[in-house]
Amino acid sequence: MRGKGIPMNDIKERIREKALSLGADLIGFSDLTRFRGSNPLQDPTVIFPEAKSVIGLGFRVLRGSTRGIEEGSVYYQYITMGIENIEENIMPVTLLRLSSFIEDMGYDAVPQKMHRNIVAGEDDTHPEIRHDAVYRGIQNEIQLDFKKAAVACGLGEIGLGGHVLTPEFGPYQRFCFILTNAEIEPDPIPDPTLCDSCGECIAACPGKAHEEKVNIEHIAGKEYMMHRIDNWQCAVYYKGAARRTNPFMPPDAFKEHPARDKIMNGEIKVTPETARQILDQTEFYPGCRHSMVASICGRACERACYIHLEKQNRLGRKFHTPFRKRKAWELKELKGGT
């Protein structure tokens, strides 16, 4: 099946239908004008100079995968089903099959899946990955800014906490992309309507990982206010350094660290150096393959955001019962080294 002579809208609808049949929950399209002015290391045309369109695919994270963390009972379902299986099993198969479908129409298809082990900064990290498995500052390695690309493809907006929010799933989805030289009509970018800057995502973080300053980002002609996230701070508390949200923490945790109480109470501001020290002592729950660590905070920021959006009736996907059914549990803070 060759694409020569197929009208633009027909190509778009064929790709949309195929993507959904292959397991994607969301699909959106962008042209390259929305990426003008991008950092050269995030520019689609640097990756593929002949690219004319970007196809964005979204895959839902089941809200049920965080149910155990919400209840303080079962934690591995989120890391295995909410992250690893989506990123390493579902996404690659869909990307390859959809790319093959596009290439069967006679167009190039360049799949783009995030490589979490590669970070641009010399001294940055990725919270979902063991810090000693991250490769930092690799020169000339090109990787899209996945958040901005999702917005450019019309899939959602960026909220105050820095997460991509969609009308269907709130903050609960993950994205991948295809660059193609097929010329496809872009989808409209919706005006931001989901985030009301309530700040509950910021308050929910057990380690106060969001920076205080509110930044204004302009993406594809839209304006978004957001707090940047300190990835080292996030990594420490994502992995479970806060006593009040970690039921697996032993009584003698961090006993040799001079700032033990502050670490466990979420009162320390880490540097990359101190974060490494703390992370090396934060082995309270097994991780997964692909160098992934378990999330003990359970993305508290995203859960708080989802709960707020659900209460405000801003999500198109409805459930018979609300996600948060009772007061959020927590353990007592550490006082005086006890």
C-alpha positions in Angstrom: 0.0 0.0 0.0 1.8 3.1 -1.3 0.9 6.6 -0.2 1.4 8.4 -3.5 -1.7 10.2 -4.4 -3.5 9.7 -1.1 -5.1 13.0 0.1 -3.5 14.5 3.3 -6.7 14.1 5.4 -7.0 10.4 4.3 -3.4 9.7 5.4 -4.1 11.4 8.7 -7.2 9.4 9.4 -5.5 6.1 8.3 -2.7 6.8 10.8 -5.1 7.8 13.5 -7.3 4.7 13.2 -4.2 2.4 13.0 -2.6 4.0 16.1 -5.7 3.5 18.1 -6.1 -0.1 16.9 -2.5 -0.8 18.0 -3.1 0.3 21.6 -2.4 4.1 21.7 -5.0 5.9 23.8 -4.3 9.4 22.4 -2.9 10.6 19.1 -2.2 14.1 17.8 -0.4 15.8 14.9 1.9 18.8 14.6 3.8 20.5 11.8 7.3 21.7 12.2 6.5 25.4 12.6 5.5 24.7 16.2 9.1 23.6 16.9 10.8 26.6 15.5 13.3 28.1 17.9 13.8 24.8 19.7 17.1 24.0 21.4 19.1 22.4 18.6 19.4 19.3 20.8 15.6 19.0 20.9 14.8 20.1 17.3 13.0 17.4 15.2 14.6 18.8 12.0 18.1 18.1 13.4 17.1 14.5 14.0 15.4 14.2 10.6 16.0 17.2 8.3 13.3 16.2 5.8 10.6 15.8 8.5 7.3 17.6 7.8 5.1 16.3 10.6 5.3 15.0 14.2 2.9 12.4 15.4 2.3 12.2 19.1 1.0 9.1 20.9 -0.3 8.9 24.4 -0.7 5.8 26.5 -2.8 5.9 29.6 -1.4 5.1 33.1 -4.1 3.1 34.8 -5.2 5.0 37.9 -5.6 1.6 39.4 -1.9 1.1 39.2 -1.5 3.7 42.0 -4.3 2.3 44.1 -1.9 0.3 46.3 0.2 3.3 47.0 -2.8 5.4 47.8 -3.9 2.8 50.3 -0.3 2.1 51.6 -0.6 -1.6 50.7 0.9 -2.7 47.3 3.7 -0.6 45.6 5.2 -2.7 42.8 2.1 -2.3 40.5 2.9 1.3 39.7 6.5 0.8 38.7 5.8 -2.4 36.8 2.4 -1.7 35.2 2.4 2.1 35.3 5.9 2.7 34.0 8.0 -0.2 32.9 5.5 -2.2 30.9 4.2 0.9 29.1 7.6 2.2 28.3 9.4 -1.0 27.5 6.7 -3.3 26.1 3.6 -1.4 24.9 5.1 1.7 23.4 7.9 0.1 21.4 5.5 -2.4 19.8 3.0 0.3 18.8 5.8 2.6 17.6 7.3 -0.1 15.4 4.0 -1.3 14.0 2.7 2.2 13.3 6.0 3.3 11.8 5.9 0.2 9.5 2.4 1.2 8.5 3.6 4.7 7.6 6.5 3.3 5.7 4.2 0.9 3.8 2.5 4.1 2.5 5.9 5.2 1.2 6.9 7.7 3.8 9.8 7.6 6.3 8.9 7.1 9.9 11.5 7.9 12.6 10.3 6.6 16.0 11.1 8.7 19.1 11.0 6.9 22.5 12.4 8.7 25.5 15.8 7.3 26.7 15.6 8.1 30.4 19.2 7.1 31.1 20.4 10.1 29.0 20.1 13.6 30.5 21.3 16.8 28.9 22.8 18.4 31.9 26.3 17.5 33.3 24.9 17.4 36.8 21.2 16.4 36.4 19.4 13.1 36.9 16.1 11.3 36.2 14.1 10.4 39.2 12.8 7.1 37.8 16.3 5.8 37.1 19.2 4.8 39.4 21.4 7.8 39.5 24.5 5.7 38.8 22.9 4.4 35.6 22.4 7.8 34.1 24.7 9.1 31.4 25.1 12.9 31.7 26.2 15.6 29.3 26.6 13.3 26.2 27.6 15.7 23.5 25.4 16.1 20.4 22.8 13.5 21.5 19.4 14.7 20.2 16.2 14.0 22.2 12.9 15.8 21.9 11.5 17.7 24.8 8.6 15.3 25.2 6.4 17.7 27.2 6.7 20.4 24.7 6.2 18.0 21.8 3.0 16.7 23.4 1.6 20.2 23.6 2.7 20.9 20.0 0.7 17.9 18.9 -2.4 19.2 20.6 -2.5 16.4 23.1 -2.7 18.5 26.3 -1.4 21.4 28.4 1.3 21.8 31.0 0.1 22.4 34.5 1.6 24.3 37.4 3.5 21.3 38.6 5.2 20.8 35.2 3.1 17.8 34.1 1.3 17.3 30.8 -2.4 17.2 31.5 -5.0 15.8 29.1 -8.8 16.1 29.3 -9.1 12.3 29.2 -6.5 11.2 31.8 -5.3 14.3 33.7 -1.6 13.7 34.4 -1.8 9.9 33.9 -0.3 9.2 30.5 3.1 8.7 28.9 4.2 9.8 25.4 6.2 8.8 22.4 6.5 10.3 18.9 7.1 9.6 15.2 8.8 12.1 12.8 7.7 11.6 9.2 8.1 13.3 5.9 4.4 12.8 5.2 2.7 16.2 5.2 -0.1 15.9 7.6 -2.5 18.7 8.7 -1.7 19.6 12.4 -4.3 19.3 15.1 -5.4 22.5 16.9 -3.7 23.3 20.2 -6.4 23.7 22.9 -6.4 26.7 25.2 -5.2 25.7 28.7 -8.3 25.0 30.7 -7.5 22.1 33.1 -4.9 23.6 35.5 -6.4 26.2 37.8 -3.1 26.8 39.7 -4.5 25.3 42.9 -1.0 24.3 44.0 -2.1 20.9 45.4 0.5 19.1 43.3 3.2 21.3 44.9 2.0 20.8 48.4 1.7 17.0 48.0 5.4 16.4 47.4 7.0 14.9 50.5 10.4 16.4 49.6 9.3 19.9 48.3 11.0 19.2 45.0 9.3 22.0 43.1 11.3 25.2 42.9 9.6 28.3 44.4 9.8 30.5 41.3 7.0 30.3 38.9 8.2 30.3 35.3 6.3 31.3 32.2 6.9 29.0 29.2 5.7 29.8 25.7 5.0 26.6 23.7 3.6 26.7 20.2 1.9 30.0 20.7 0.4 29.2 24.1 1.5 30.4 27.6 1.9 28.1 30.6 2.9 28.9 34.2 4.8 26.2 35.9 7.3 25.4 38.7 10.4 23.6 37.6 11.3 20.4 39.4 14.6 19.8 41.0 15.3 16.3 39.7 17.7 15.4 42.4 15.3 16.5 45.2 12.6 14.6 43.4 14.7 11.5 43.0 15.5 11.3 46.8 11.9 11.5 47.8 10.5 9.6 44.8 12.6 6.7 46.1 11.4 6.9 49.6 13.5 9.1 51.9 10.5 10.6 53.6 9.4 8.7 56.7 5.8 9.8 56.7 5.1 8.3 53.2 7.4 5.2 53.4 6.0 2.2 55.3 9.1 0.2 54.4 11.6 2.4 56.1 13.5 0.7 59.0 14.0 2.4 62.3 17.7 2.8 61.8 17.5 4.4 58.3 20.2 7.0 57.7 21.5 6.5 61.2 25.0 7.6 60.3 23.9 10.7 58.4 24.3 14.0 60.4 21.1 15.4 58.8 19.0 12.3 59.5 15.9 14.0 60.9 15.8 16.6 58.2 16.1 14.0 55.5 13.3 11.8 56.9 11.0 14.8 57.5 11.6 16.2 54.0 13.3 19.3 55.4 16.7 19.1 53.7 17.6 20.8 50.4 19.9 18.4 48.6 22.8 19.1 46.3 23.7 16.5 43.6 26.5 15.3 45.9 24.3 14.9 49.0 21.5 13.4 46.9 23.9 10.7 45.7 24.8 9.9 49.3 21.2 9.7 50.4 20.1 7.7 47.3 22.8 5.1 48.0 21.3 4.5 51.4 17.7 4.5 50.2 17.3 0.8 49.3 14.0 0.0 51.0 12.1 -1.5 48.1 13.2 -3.5 45.0 13.3 -1.8 41.7 12.8 -3.2 38.2 14.8 -4.0 35.1 16.0 -1.2 32.9 17.7 0.5 35.9 14.3 1.7 37.2 13.7 2.4 40.8 10.4 1.9 42.7 8.4 5.0 43.4 7.6 5.1 47.1 6.0 8.5 46.9 3.8 7.2 44.1 4.1 10.4 42.2 2.2 12.2 45.0 2.1 15.4 42.9 0.3 13.6 40.1 -2.1 11.9 42.4 -3.0 15.2 44.1 -3.5 16.8 40.7 -5.7 14.0 39.5 -7.8 14.1 42.6 -8.3 17.8 42.3 -9.2 17.6 38.6 -11.7 14.8 39.4 -13.3 16.8 42.2 -13.6 19.8 39.9 -15.3 17.6 37.3 -12.7 18.6 34.7 -11.9 15.1 33.3 -13.9 13.6 30.5 -13.3 10.0 31.7 -15.7 9.3 34.6 -15.6 6.6 37.2 -18.3 5.2 39.5 -16.4 6.2 42.6 -13.8 8.9 43.3 -10.1 8.0 43.4 -9.5 9.3 46.9 -12.1 7.6 49.2 -10.7 8.5 52.6 -8.2 10.8 54.2 -4.7 10.3 52.9 -2.6 8.1 55.3 0.8 9.1 56.6 3.2 8.0 59.3 4.5 10.2 62.1 7.4 12.5 61.5 10.7 11.7 63.1 11.3 13.7 66.3 14.7 13.9 68.0 16.2 10.9 66.3 13.5 8.5 67.4 
